[in-house]
Amino acid sequence: MDDKIFGPLGNDKYAGYIGDIRTSAVHLLDLVSDILDISAIEAGAFSLSRSDIALNEVLLECLNVMRVQARDAGIELTMMVPKKLPTLHADRRAVKQIVINLLANAVKFTLRGGRVNIDVSATGDAFLVAVGDTGIGIAEDLLPGIVLPFDRGDQNPHESKEGTGLGLAIVHSLVALHGGKIEIESVVGVGTTVRVSFPLDNRAAA
């Protein structure tokens, strides 16, 4: 009904109500999914299914998932990836979840007219994926706890945004399961960059 597939509803008020119902349903589904994921990870029940994946293809899929949301928010979404990258030995679903969570967070906290960018490189023995934005930023004293479950950056502008507070916690846990690391740099009013690293070849840990 929200997409008016079978024609107009005949009353603009109904359209508004349907939009609210859809937004609430999506938010509830996201909440349930995030809670199930973080519960499985913390219980040690989340197992990785590693394979050799083309990281640039996975990132393009993530970009396509977020493109409509970024467009509706008036945010430019870009990606910088070298033409030739070695394959990444990792869990494809988990990598997509990591990147989509980072992109969703960046879009959520970036004002209309801003920009979100993915930058990828392979150096030495690691893949580096950086998601940067020109958003509202995070106060330095709040950064250490920002990857904890249900932490939404209390007492900063992040608290005004809807969310489960689990996005970065899930990212942190999934990256750790791959033997990688996460680093966050942020300046209030300037933007945030989240960098995750994956071992170039972690078959020994598989």
C-alpha positions as semicolon CSV with decimal commas, in nm:
position;residue;x (nm);y (nm);z (nm)
1;M;0,000;0,000;0,000
2;D;0,287;0,235;0,080
3;D;0,422;0,193;-0,274
4;K;0,069;0,232;-0,421
5;I;0,118;-0,075;-0,641
6;F;-0,258;-0,113;-0,690
7;G;-0,328;0,256;-0,730
8;P;-0,380;0,563;-0,506
9;L;-0,532;0,522;-0,161
10;G;-0,774;0,807;-0,204
11;N;-0,679;0,982;0,119
12;D;-0,343;1,139;0,201
13;K;-0,392;1,071;0,573
14;Y;-0,394;0,697;0,510
15;A;-0,065;0,729;0,325
16;G;0,090;0,897;0,627
17;Y;-0,037;0,630;0,865
18;I;0,088;0,349;0,640
19;G;0,429;0,513;0,618
20;D;0,447;0,530;0,998
21;I;0,346;0,164;1,031
22;R;0,608;0,058;0,777
23;T;0,881;0,261;0,950
24;S;0,791;0,111;1,288
25;A;0,787;-0,243;1,146
26;V;1,128;-0,200;0,984
27;H;1,271;-0,055;1,305
28;L;1,132;-0,347;1,509
29;L;1,270;-0,601;1,262
30;D;1,613;-0,436;1,276
31;L;1,601;-0,441;1,657
32;V;1,512;-0,810;1,674
33;S;1,776;-0,904;1,415
34;D;2,047;-0,707;1,595
35;I;1,961;-0,857;1,934
36;L;1,966;-1,209;1,789
37;D;2,302;-1,145;1,623
38;I;2,474;-0,996;1,927
39;S;2,328;-1,270;2,151
40;A;2,463;-1,541;1,921
41;I;2,805;-1,376;1,904
42;E;2,833;-1,331;2,280
43;A;2,718;-1,691;2,338
44;G;2,986;-1,819;2,100
45;A;2,715;-1,962;1,873
46;F;2,798;-1,746;1,572
47;S;3,023;-1,951;1,345
48;L;3,201;-1,808;1,044
49;S;3,185;-1,976;0,703
50;R;3,503;-1,854;0,539
51;S;3,573;-1,861;0,169
52;D;3,778;-1,663;-0,080
53;I;3,574;-1,358;-0,176
54;A;3,625;-1,065;-0,411
55;L;3,600;-0,774;-0,168
56;N;3,522;-0,516;-0,437
57;E;3,213;-0,715;-0,542
58;V;3,089;-0,740;-0,184
59;L;3,141;-0,367;-0,128
60;L;2,947;-0,285;-0,445
61;E;2,657;-0,496;-0,318
62;C;2,666;-0,307;0,012
63;L;2,672;0,024;-0,173
64;N;2,367;-0,076;-0,376
65;V;2,179;-0,175;-0,058
66;M;2,241;0,168;0,095
67;R;2,205;0,380;-0,220
68;V;1,833;0,454;-0,184
69;Q;1,861;0,541;0,185
70;A;2,153;0,775;0,115
71;R;1,970;0,936;-0,177
72;D;1,656;0,995;0,029
73;A;1,873;1,154;0,300
74;G;2,040;1,381;0,044
75;I;2,383;1,228;0,105
76;E;2,648;1,151;-0,156
77;L;2,771;0,790;-0,137
78;T;3,107;0,712;-0,298
79;M;3,364;0,433;-0,305
80;M;3,736;0,425;-0,379
81;V;3,867;0,074;-0,448
82;P;4,187;-0,025;-0,634
83;K;4,125;-0,210;-0,959
84;K;4,330;-0,508;-0,843
85;L;4,286;-0,651;-0,496
86;P;4,386;-0,993;-0,362
87;T;4,100;-1,216;-0,252
88;L;3,988;-1,196;0,109
89;H;3,944;-1,520;0,304
90;A;3,643;-1,436;0,518
91;D;3,275;-1,495;0,584
92;R;3,094;-1,318;0,299
93;R;2,771;-1,260;0,494
94;A;2,959;-1,125;0,795
95;V;3,168;-0,888;0,582
96;K;2,851;-0,753;0,419
97;Q;2,693;-0,706;0,760
98;I;3,000;-0,518;0,882
99;V;3,007;-0,278;0,587
100;I;2,630;-0,222;0,572
101;N;2,623;-0,143;0,946
102;L;2,907;0,106;0,903
103;L;2,738;0,270;0,604
104;A;2,401;0,283;0,779
105;N;2,558;0,449;1,082
106;A;2,743;0,700;0,866
107;V;2,431;0,791;0,668
108;K;2,221;0,817;0,985
109;F;2,451;1,072;1,146
110;T;2,534;1,278;0,838
111;L;2,326;1,583;0,755
112;R;2,166;1,644;0,416
113;G;2,423;1,757;0,164
114;G;2,700;1,558;0,333
115;R;2,912;1,273;0,203
116;V;2,989;0,913;0,299
117;N;3,284;0,732;0,141
118;I;3,428;0,380;0,142
119;D;3,805;0,360;0,097
120;V;3,975;0,023;0,056
121;S;4,337;-0,084;0,039
122;A;4,550;-0,393;0,088
123;T;4,882;-0,326;0,258
124;G;5,132;-0,575;0,392
125;D;4,934;-0,854;0,552
126;A;4,597;-0,682;0,596
127;F;4,291;-0,548;0,415
128;L;4,187;-0,202;0,530
129;V;3,828;-0,084;0,487
130;A;3,751;0,272;0,596
131;V;3,404;0,428;0,605
132;G;3,423;0,803;0,650
133;D;3,150;1,064;0,676
134;T;3,106;1,438;0,711
135;G;2,854;1,393;0,989
136;I;2,801;1,530;1,337
137;G;3,093;1,342;1,492
138;I;3,143;1,181;1,833
139;A;3,302;1,342;2,138
140;E;3,647;1,199;2,212
141;D;3,559;1,089;2,565
142;L;3,270;0,878;2,431
143;L;3,472;0,685;2,174
144;P;3,596;0,405;2,406
145;G;3,241;0,291;2,487
146;I;3,083;0,344;2,146
147;V;3,137;-0,022;2,043
148;L;2,963;-0,157;2,356
149;P;2,613;-0,308;2,313
150;F;2,329;-0,054;2,345
151;D;2,573;0,239;2,369
152;R;2,436;0,521;2,156
153;G;2,671;0,792;2,266
154;D;2,470;0,935;2,555
155;Q;2,499;1,307;2,613
156;N;2,593;1,378;2,253
157;P;2,383;1,443;1,941
158;H;2,371;1,070;1,864
159;E;2,111;1,022;2,136
160;S;1,851;1,202;1,924
161;K;1,870;0,939;1,651
162;E;1,667;0,620;1,642
163;G;1,868;0,300;1,663
164;T;1,933;-0,013;1,863
165;G;2,281;0,092;1,970
166;L;2,409;-0,246;1,848
167;G;2,546;-0,160;1,504
168;L;2,905;-0,085;1,605
169;A;2,900;-0,358;1,872
170;I;2,812;-0,614;1,604
171;V;3,081;-0,473;1,374
172;H;3,339;-0,489;1,653
173;S;3,251;-0,851;1,736
174;L;3,244;-0,973;1,374
175;V;3,575;-0,806;1,297
176;A;3,727;-0,966;1,608
177;L;3,600;-1,309;1,500
178;H;3,800;-1,261;1,179
179;G;4,111;-1,174;1,379
180;G;4,086;-0,811;1,273
181;K;4,074;-0,474;1,445
182;I;3,853;-0,165;1,446
183;E;3,965;0,195;1,493
184;I;3,742;0,502;1,519
185;E;3,848;0,862;1,465
186;S;3,598;1,143;1,506
187;V;3,577;1,518;1,542
188;V;3,253;1,677;1,657
189;G;3,103;1,883;1,376
190;V;3,351;1,748;1,121
191;G;3,283;1,378;1,082
192;T;3,379;1,023;1,170
193;T;3,598;0,758;1,009
194;V;3,575;0,394;1,111
195;R;3,859;0,171;0,993
196;V;3,843;-0,207;1,006
197;S;4,129;-0,438;0,919
198;F;4,111;-0,802;0,812
199;P;4,410;-1,035;0,799
200;L;4,504;-1,087;0,435
201;D;4,512;-1,463;0,484
202;N;4,371;-1,611;0,805
203;R;4,324;-1,970;0,693
204;A;4,521;-2,086;0,995
205;A;4,249;-1,937;1,218
206;A;3,963;-2,082;1,015
